[in-house]
Every structure is written in structure tokens, then in C-alpha cells.
Amino acid sequence: MRFLLVIAALTMLFSVALSQYDEKHRQQIHFSPPSMWMNDPNGMVYHNGEYHLFYQYYPKDTVWGPMHWGHAVSRDLVRWENLPVALAPDKLGYIFSGNAVVDVNNSAGFKNSQNLPLVAMFTYHDPDGDKAGRTDYQYQAIAVSNDNGRTWSKYDKNPVIPNREKLRDFRDPKVFWHEETKRWIVSLAVGDHIRFYSSENLKDWALASSFGKGIGAQTGVWECPDLFPLKVEGTNETKWVLLVSINPGSPLGGSATQYFVGDFDGKTFRSSDPPQTIRWLDYGRDNYAGVTWTNAPKGRTIFLGWMSNWDYAQQVPTSPWRSAMTLPRDLSLKKTPNGIQLFQTFSKEVDSLRSSPMFRVGGKTVEGKLALGRSQQPMADILLEFDLSKSTSSEFGLEASNGAGESMRIGYDARSKILYTDRSKAGKADFSDKFVKGRHPSSRKEQKPLLKLRLIFDASSVEVIADDGETAFTDTFFPSEPLTTFGLYSEGGPARLLSARGWRMKSIWR
């Protein structure tokens, strides 16, 4: 009898856990916490076979509040196990964004077990100082874990980078080990620029240099920097990439992420582009505050972003949770006619979520509309290839729709030579007058004869990778019923489809 009661209790707990991911609009292949508010990804580190994802989290409401670090782990980058809160506010303030590293050489002296210590660096935000009108209410601190990230102890001599200059925006540290100088480097967002500090032990930091004043997009506050090296494909050249999120500052409104390509010598970062150059990571409206995993295996550089926009993040019609993360993307650098650019592709682990084929079509001329297939679930992975040299259409693309007449379009406008996403008819939008602002365009600067698209749909989002990774879009939408019918459209003439393949996808929560 006791055994049966235990089984019944476990079954009930399992059912409750699954029901947390059954709500309307709930993402099925993207990470989201079981409930309540989430924003920036934090502390992303790979250690002992696990990808750690920490994130900005408020466990008491579905709007932003006193920030904690939520925590989840994965062994395959796509299926996640939720863990207890890792870091909670204390007398020094809320726990804002930051990252974590494996202190392989025990440089900080925190090792007290067989495990290598994980050290997290984060921003303390003093809400009382903020309300009082002070400008020194943000400063940097560290915490340590000796049990693979399950429990954390804050350093008793925090802060490690105090805010002596009383800088109003002084936050979001991203730490890495610079092998050439044998020092830790931290990138820190300071209002309208990035500062770099160096340290031998993660405790004592010295200012090395700054970058960014008068450079790139400057219409908002710079946040969430990330500096990392990448080899330029097909060469022996290594360049450094600096990601900088900005809010506001997106060309479409609200928050977005820009990047710079240049050189870093252990002290100073120099961009290879003219100061006025702006390169956007993503041309949709819902990819922000993204950074890369520290210590990723096999030399990979893996990116994850917060899938929302500060213009409306706290108003989107979801409950009892708000926000999800993007799918993981592998980053690379390639030479193009427009200079060295950052390319991104969905990480190979995403392919494991494909279940059954949905359609396979080749060699078709699209005039008007062409049905492709239907999925019982709102998740789909679609590959498309068009021959532009044999297309006279003014615009064409893919449309995801439902029985309520709602639709999401991803297309190409041949007249203006832009890729675009259009969510103006994709469902509920009255929660914010900033949510729908027409099409989200991206210029195809190099006019290739072939157009390649990979689109991954979830219950309330689409992520698009175009031209083998040169361009990306991330957009959310909130239909009254799932968009499960997929087809192609062409206006103003025929479009030549070379191939179209689609797969249904499996939920990561079942």
C-alpha cells in the first residue's frame, strides 16, 4: 500500500510539472521557467558535462521585480532541468546580470573540495540608493560554488569592483580568461561605453581600457557586453567580437543587440569598422541581452538570447510566466563583400527535436499560394530554397496560419531587395501600441542568386536564419489558436522554389 501511495504521489508531481508547460502561448522547444518573470540569460558556463543557464528572475510576479538568479541545467543544450534559485537579493542589493567561469587554476583560492570551483560575477543593484537619487547604486561582486553550481556562497569582501566614480549605469560583467596575458578580463557596461578590467585572482581588479564613446548605436544605454575571439573561416586570422545590447536603440524600437568586429590585445579593443558603422545581430524585435557560454566544448562559441523586447515585455499576454530564451546558436566569422561579419546557425542539438516529416516539395513554380503541410503541434522546422534568377515575383515567402484567419509571414521583397518578417496579422497585439510596427526588414547586402531560409516555429515565436547564417530574425506573436498550417505565397509574378522540407518537432518538456 505504501508503495502505491509513493507511486501515486510521484505521478501527481509529474503531472503538475507537465501542466506548467501546457498554457496557451507556452513555448514548447524554448526554455522558459515554470512560472513568473524572466529576462537576461546569466552565468552561462559549461562544466562537468552540463550547460548551466542562470537568468534574471523574479519568483513572485510576472513583471520585473527584485532580481534573483534562476537556474537550469542541460546536457544537450535543448532539454532543461529546472533547479532552485541560485542567488537571491541581500542587504547589498538585487542580483543583476553577470556570468560564471570555471576557475581551473584556483586563482581565487576558493577550492575546498575535489570539484573545480565555479565563480560567478554579477552586479549588485541597491534599490534604496537608486530611489534616493544616488548614482553609485551598482557595483560588481562574486560568488563561488564547489558543488557543480548547486549551491553558492557570496564572497565576504564584496564588492570586488566598487563604484567609486559614482557611475549611474555600471553593470553586467562578462568574465573570461585571457591566455596570452594570463589574466582574467571582464567587460563591463558603463552607460554609453564598455570598460575592460583585468585581474589575476578574480578579486582584485584594475581598469585596463574603455571602448565605445561615439561609436556604433548610441541612442540608448549599453548593456550585457560579451567579448570573445573567433577564427575567420577559411583563414588563419583571428578576430575579436564584442556584443553590446542597447535599450532603447533598435531601428524598430525598443531593445536590440549590436556587435563589433576588431582586435583585442589583453588590454584594449579596437573595432575594424569606421565609428559610424552599426552591425545588428538580429533584425527581428525579440532577441536581446544575449551572450555566449563560457568553456563550451570543442572550441564552440554558443549564443543564447532573451526572446523579448523592453518595449512590451511586461505586457505580453502570457500567464503564469513571462518570457523565454532563444534557441542556442553557434557563431562564426566569415569574410563578405561588406567586411568580416558574424554568422549564426542553430546549434546542431536543435536537430534532435525533429520528429516526423511534415512535407517535402521540390522544383515548383509558386504563383499565388501553394499549400505545404499541416502540423498538429505549433512547433515546426522548415528549410526553403528559392532561385532568384528564375523568379519574377515582386515578393514571396512562407506563411504560417490558423483557422481563425491569423498569419505570420516571412518573406523577400524583390523590389527593395529586403528580407522581412510580418506579424501584423499574427494574433493579439492590443496589449501594447509598440508591439506591431509594420514589417521588420533586413537588407540582403550581397545579392546572391539563391535564397536559403531556415525557420523554426514554436507556440508563440519564430526564429529565422537566412543565407547560411548571414542574417537572423527573432519574433514573438500571440495567436488565438496555434499557427499550424504552412504554405508559400507569391505576389506580382511567379517565384521559383527549388526545395521545401518541413518537420514536426517534439516538446522539450515531455
C-alpha positions in Angstrom: 0.0 0.0 0.0 2.8 2.4 0.9 4.5 1.7 -2.4 1.3 2.5 -4.3 0.9 5.8 -2.4 4.5 6.8 -3.3 3.8 6.0 -7.0 0.6 8.0 -6.9 2.4 10.9 -5.3 5.2 10.9 -7.9 2.7 10.6 -10.7 0.8 13.6 -9.3 4.0 15.7 -9.1 5.0 14.7 -12.6 1.6 15.7 -13.9 1.7 19.0 -12.1 5.2 19.7 -13.6 4.0 19.0 -17.1 0.8 21.0 -16.7 3.0 24.1 -16.0 4.0 23.9 -19.7 0.6 23.4 -21.2 -0.7 27.0 -21.1 -1.7 29.0 -24.1 1.3 30.5 -25.9 3.7 28.5 -23.8 6.9 27.8 -25.7 7.5 24.1 -26.2 11.0 23.9 -27.6 12.5 27.1 -26.0 13.5 27.4 -22.4 11.2 29.3 -20.0 10.9 28.9 -16.2 7.9 27.1 -14.8 6.4 30.4 -13.7 6.9 34.1 -13.1 9.2 36.7 -14.7 12.4 36.1 -16.5 14.8 38.3 -18.6 18.5 38.2 -19.4 20.5 35.0 -19.6 23.2 35.0 -17.0 26.2 32.9 -15.8 26.2 30.6 -18.8 29.0 28.1 -18.3 29.7 24.5 -19.4 31.1 22.3 -16.6 31.3 18.6 -16.0 29.1 17.7 -18.9 26.4 20.3 -18.1 25.4 23.5 -19.7 24.4 25.9 -16.9 21.8 28.6 -17.6 21.2 31.2 -15.0 18.8 34.0 -15.7 17.3 37.2 -14.3 14.3 36.0 -12.3 11.6 37.4 -10.1 9.8 34.5 -8.4 6.9 36.4 -7.0 5.3 38.1 -10.1 5.1 38.1 -13.9 6.6 41.6 -14.1 10.1 42.8 -13.3 10.9 43.0 -9.6 13.8 42.3 -7.1 16.1 40.3 -9.3 17.4 36.8 -8.5 19.4 34.3 -10.5 17.2 31.5 -11.6 18.9 28.3 -12.6 18.5 25.4 -15.0 21.0 22.8 -16.5 21.1 20.7 -19.7 23.3 18.0 -21.1 22.2 18.7 -24.7 21.5 22.4 -24.9 17.8 21.9 -25.6 16.2 19.9 -22.8 16.4 21.6 -19.4 16.1 20.6 -15.8 14.9 23.4 -13.5 16.8 23.9 -10.3 16.3 26.1 -7.2 17.2 29.8 -7.3 21.0 30.1 -7.2 21.4 33.7 -6.0 18.9 35.9 -4.1 19.0 39.6 -3.1 20.6 40.6 0.2 21.5 43.8 2.1 23.8 44.8 -0.7 21.0 44.7 -3.3 19.3 42.9 -6.1 21.3 40.3 -8.2 21.6 41.8 -11.7 23.3 40.2 -14.7 26.7 38.7 -15.0 28.4 35.4 -15.8 30.3 32.4 -14.4 33.6 30.8 -15.1 35.5 27.6 -14.1 38.5 28.7 -12.0 40.7 25.9 -13.4 43.9 27.1 -11.6 42.1 28.1 -8.4 43.4 31.6 -8.9 40.8 32.9 -6.4 41.7 30.3 -3.8 38.2 29.1 -3.3 38.7 25.4 -4.0 37.9 23.3 -0.9 36.8 20.0 -2.5 37.5 17.6 -5.3 35.5 19.8 -7.7 36.9 22.8 -9.5 35.2 25.9 -8.2 32.7 27.9 -10.3 33.0 31.6 -9.7 30.1 33.9 -10.7 30.5 37.6 -11.1 27.4 39.8 -11.0 26.1 43.3 -10.5 24.6 44.3 -7.1 21.8 46.9 -7.6 21.0 48.8 -4.4 17.3 49.8 -4.8 17.4 52.2 -1.9 20.3 54.1 -3.4 18.5 54.2 -6.7 15.3 55.6 -5.1 17.3 58.1 -3.2 18.8 59.5 -6.4 22.3 58.4 -5.8 24.4 57.3 -8.8 26.7 54.8 -7.1 24.0 52.1 -6.5 25.5 49.5 -8.9 28.8 47.6 -8.2 30.3 44.2 -9.0 30.5 41.2 -6.8 31.4 37.5 -6.9 30.1 34.2 -5.5 31.5 30.7 -5.5 30.2 27.1 -5.9 32.1 24.0 -5.1 29.3 21.5 -5.9 28.8 22.0 -9.6 26.7 25.1 -9.3 24.0 23.6 -7.0 24.8 26.0 -4.0 26.5 29.3 -3.9 28.3 31.4 -1.3 28.8 35.1 -1.8 32.3 36.5 -1.2 32.6 38.1 2.2 34.6 41.0 0.9 32.2 42.1 -1.9 32.1 44.3 -3.9 35.2 43.4 -5.9 34.7 46.4 -8.3 33.2 49.2 -6.3 31.6 52.2 -8.0 34.0 54.9 -6.8 33.3 57.2 -9.7 29.5 57.1 -8.9 28.5 56.0 -12.4 24.8 55.6 -12.9 24.9 52.6 -15.2 27.7 50.3 -14.1 26.8 46.7 -14.7 26.5 43.3 -16.5 30.1 41.9 -16.1 31.2 39.2 -18.5 34.5 37.5 -17.5 36.9 35.3 -19.5 40.5 34.0 -19.1 42.9 35.7 -21.5 45.6 33.1 -22.0 48.2 35.3 -23.6 48.4 37.7 -20.6 47.5 35.1 -18.0 44.8 37.3 -16.6 41.1 37.4 -16.2 39.4 40.1 -18.3 35.9 41.5 -17.5 33.8 43.5 -19.9 31.5 46.0 -18.1 28.7 48.2 -19.5 29.1 51.8 -18.4 26.3 53.9 -19.8 27.4 54.7 -23.3 30.6 52.6 -23.5 32.3 49.4 -22.4 35.1 49.2 -19.8 37.6 46.4 -19.6 39.2 45.4 -16.2 41.9 42.8 -15.6 42.7 40.6 -12.6 45.0 37.7 -11.6 42.6 36.3 -9.0 39.0 37.4 -9.7 39.1 39.5 -6.5 41.4 42.5 -7.3 40.6 44.3 -10.5 42.3 47.2 -12.4 40.9 49.3 -15.2 42.6 48.4 -18.5 40.8 50.5 -21.1 37.4 51.6 -22.5 35.7 51.4 -25.8 32.6 52.8 -27.5 32.1 56.5 -26.8 30.7 57.9 -30.1 30.9 54.5 -31.8 28.0 52.4 -33.1 24.4 52.9 -32.0 24.3 55.4 -29.2 20.6 56.2 -28.7 20.2 54.2 -25.5 22.0 52.6 -22.6 24.7 50.0 -23.4 24.2 46.7 -21.6 25.3 43.0 -21.4 28.7 43.1 -23.2 30.4 39.9 -24.3 34.0 39.8 -25.8 35.3 36.6 -27.4 37.7 35.5 -30.2 36.7 33.7 -33.4 38.8 32.5 -36.3 37.8 33.9 -39.7 36.6 30.9 -41.7 39.0 29.8 -44.5 41.9 31.8 -43.0 44.4 31.7 -40.1 43.2 35.1 -38.9 41.6 35.5 -35.5 39.4 38.5 -34.8 37.5 39.5 -31.6 33.8 40.1 -31.5 32.2 42.4 -28.9 28.4 42.0 -28.4 26.7 45.1 -26.9 23.0 45.2 -26.2 21.3 48.6 -26.3 18.0 49.8 -24.8 16.4 51.7 -26.4 18.2 51.8 -29.7 16.7 49.3 -32.1 15.9 50.7 -35.5 12.4 49.2 -35.0 12.0 50.5 -31.4 13.0 49.2 -28.0 15.9 46.9 -27.3 18.3 45.2 -29.7 21.9 43.8 -29.9 24.7 45.3 -32.0 28.2 43.8 -32.5 31.7 45.0 -33.3 34.5 43.0 -35.0 38.1 44.0 -34.2 41.2 43.2 -32.3 42.0 42.8 -28.6 45.5 42.6 -27.1 44.6 41.8 -23.5 44.0 45.4 -22.7 42.4 47.4 -25.5 39.7 46.5 -28.0 39.8 48.3 -31.4 37.0 47.9 -33.9 37.9 47.2 -37.6 34.9 49.3 -38.8 34.5 53.1 -39.1 33.0 54.6 -35.9 29.6 55.2 -37.5 29.2 51.5 -38.6 26.3 49.7 -36.9 26.0 45.9 -37.3 22.9 44.3 -35.8 22.9 40.7 -34.5 19.2 40.1 -35.3 16.7 42.0 -37.4 13.6 40.8 -35.5 12.3 42.6 -32.4 12.7 39.8 -29.8 16.4 38.9 -29.3 18.1 40.8 -26.5 20.8 40.6 -23.9 22.3 37.5 -25.4 25.7 36.2 -24.5 27.8 33.1 -25.1 28.6 30.1 -23.0 31.9 30.1 -21.2 34.1 27.0 -21.6 31.9 25.5 -24.3 33.3 22.1 -25.5 35.2 21.6 -28.7 36.0 25.3 -29.1 32.4 26.2 -30.0 31.0 29.7 -29.4 27.3 29.2 -28.5 24.9 32.1 -28.1 21.6 32.4 -26.3 19.4 35.5 -26.0 16.3 36.7 -24.2 13.3 36.4 -26.5 11.5 39.6 -25.8 11.7 43.4 -26.1 11.6 46.0 -23.3 9.0 47.9 -25.3 6.3 45.4 -24.3 8.0 42.6 -22.3 5.9 43.2 -19.2 2.6 43.4 -21.1 2.7 40.3 -23.3 -0.5 38.1 -22.8 1.1 35.1 -21.1 0.5 33.6 -17.6 1.6 32.4 -15.2 5.0 33.0 -16.8 6.6 35.7 -18.9 9.4 35.3 -21.5 11.5 32.6 -23.0 15.0 32.2 -24.3 16.0 31.9 -28.0 17.3 28.6 -29.3 21.0 28.2 -29.0 23.1 29.3 -32.0 26.7 28.6 -32.9 28.6 31.7 -34.0 31.3 32.1 -36.6 33.1 34.8 -38.7 33.2 35.0 -42.4 34.6 37.4 -45.0 31.9 39.1 -47.1 31.9 42.0 -49.6 30.8 44.1 -46.6 33.7 43.1 -44.4 34.1 40.4 -41.8 30.6 39.5 -40.5 29.2 37.4 -37.7 27.3 34.4 -38.9 24.9 32.3 -36.8 23.4 28.9 -37.2 21.0 26.9 -35.0 23.2 24.6 -32.8 23.3 21.1 -34.1 21.5 19.8 -31.0 18.3 21.5 -32.2 18.0 18.9 -35.0 17.3 16.3 -32.3 13.9 17.9 -31.7 12.7 16.9 -35.1 10.1 14.2 -35.0 8.2 13.2 -38.2 8.5 14.7 -41.7 5.7 17.2 -42.5 6.3 17.8 -46.2 8.9 17.6 -48.9 8.5 19.6 -52.1 10.9 20.4 -54.9 11.0 22.1 -58.3 7.8 24.1 -58.1 6.8 27.4 -59.5 4.8 29.4 -56.9 2.0 31.7 -58.2 -0.5 32.9 -55.7 -0.5 30.3 -52.9 1.0 26.8 -52.6 0.0 24.6 -49.6 2.9 22.8 -48.0 1.6 20.9 -44.9 0.0 21.0 -41.5 1.2 20.1 -38.0 -1.0 19.1 -35.1 1.5 20.9 -32.8 2.6 24.5 -33.1 6.3 23.6 -33.5 7.9 23.2 -36.9 11.4 23.2 -38.5 11.3 24.3 -42.2 14.0 24.6 -44.8 13.4 26.6 -48.0 15.5 27.4 -51.1 14.4 29.7 -53.9 16.1 30.5 -57.2 16.0 34.3 -57.5 17.4 34.2 -61.0 14.3 32.5 -62.2 11.8 34.4 -60.1 9.9 37.5 -61.4 7.7 37.8 -58.3 7.6 41.2 -56.5 7.6 39.4 -53.2 7.2 35.9 -51.9 7.8 33.8 -48.8 6.3 31.4 -46.3 3.0 32.0 -44.4 2.1 30.2 -41.2 -1.7 30.4 -40.5 -4.6 29.1 -38.5 -8.4 28.6 -38.8 -9.1 32.0 -37.3 -7.6 33.8 -40.2 -4.4 34.8 -38.4 -1.0 34.5 -40.1 2.7 35.2 -39.7 4.8 35.9 -42.9 8.5 35.6 -43.5 9.3 36.9 -47.0 11.5 38.5 -49.6 10.6 41.8 -51.3 12.4 41.8 -54.7 11.7 45.5 -55.3 13.6 46.8 -52.3 15.8 43.6 -52.0 14.9 43.1 -48.3 14.1 40.1 -46.2 11.3 40.7 -43.8 9.0 39.3 -41.1 5.5 40.5 -40.7 3.4 39.7 -37.5 0.8 42.4 -38.1 -1.9 39.7 -38.6 -0.5 37.0 -36.3 -2.8 37.5 -33.4 -3.3 39.6 -30.3 -1.5 42.9 -30.3 -3.7 45.3 -28.3 -1.7 44.8 -25.1 0.8 47.4 -26.4 0.8 50.1 -29.1 4.5 49.3 -29.6 4.1 45.7 -30.5 3.2 46.0 -34.1 5.2 48.5 -36.2 4.9 47.2 -39.7 7.4 44.8 -41.3 10.8 44.0 -39.7 13.2 44.5 -42.7 16.8 43.4 -43.3 18.7 44.3 -46.4 20.4 41.4 -48.3 23.5 43.5 -49.0 25.0 40.8 -51.2 22.5 39.8 -53.9 23.0 36.1 -54.2 21.2 34.1 -56.8 19.8 31.6 -54.2 17.8 32.5 -51.1 18.1 29.9 -48.3 15.9 30.1 -45.2 15.6 28.0 -42.1 12.6 28.8 -40.0 11.7 27.3 -36.6 8.3 27.9 -35.2 7.1 27.5 -31.7 3.7 28.2 -30.0 4.4 32.0 -29.9 7.6 32.6 -31.8 9.6 32.2 -35.0 13.4 32.2 -35.5 14.7 32.7 -39.0 18.3 32.1 -40.2 18.8 33.2 -43.8 21.7 32.8 -46.3 23.5 30.1 -44.3 23.7 32.3 -41.2 24.3 35.8 -42.6 21.0 37.2 -41.4 18.7 36.3 -38.5 15.3 37.3 -37.3 13.6 36.5 -34.0 9.9 37.5 -33.4 7.2 36.6 -31.0 3.4 36.6 -31.7 0.3 35.6 -29.8 -2.4 33.9 -32.0 -5.8 33.0 -30.7 -5.1 29.4 -31.8 -1.8 27.8 -32.9 -0.4 28.6 -36.3 -0.2 25.0 -37.7 -0.8 25.4 -41.4 2.2 26.2 -43.6 2.2 27.4 -47.2 4.1 29.6 -49.7 2.8 32.8 -51.3 4.0 34.8 -54.3 2.7 38.2 -55.5 3.3 40.1 -58.7 4.6 37.1 -60.6 6.0 33.6 -60.1 8.7 32.6 -57.7 10.9 29.5 -58.4 11.0 27.1 -55.4 13.9 24.7 -55.6 13.1 22.8 -52.4 10.9 22.9 -49.3 11.3 20.5 -46.4 9.5 20.6 -43.1 9.5 18.5 -39.8 7.2 18.4 -36.8 9.1 18.9 -33.5 9.0 17.3 -30.1 8.3 19.3 -26.9 11.4 19.6 -24.6 9.1 19.2 -21.5 7.7 15.7 -22.3 
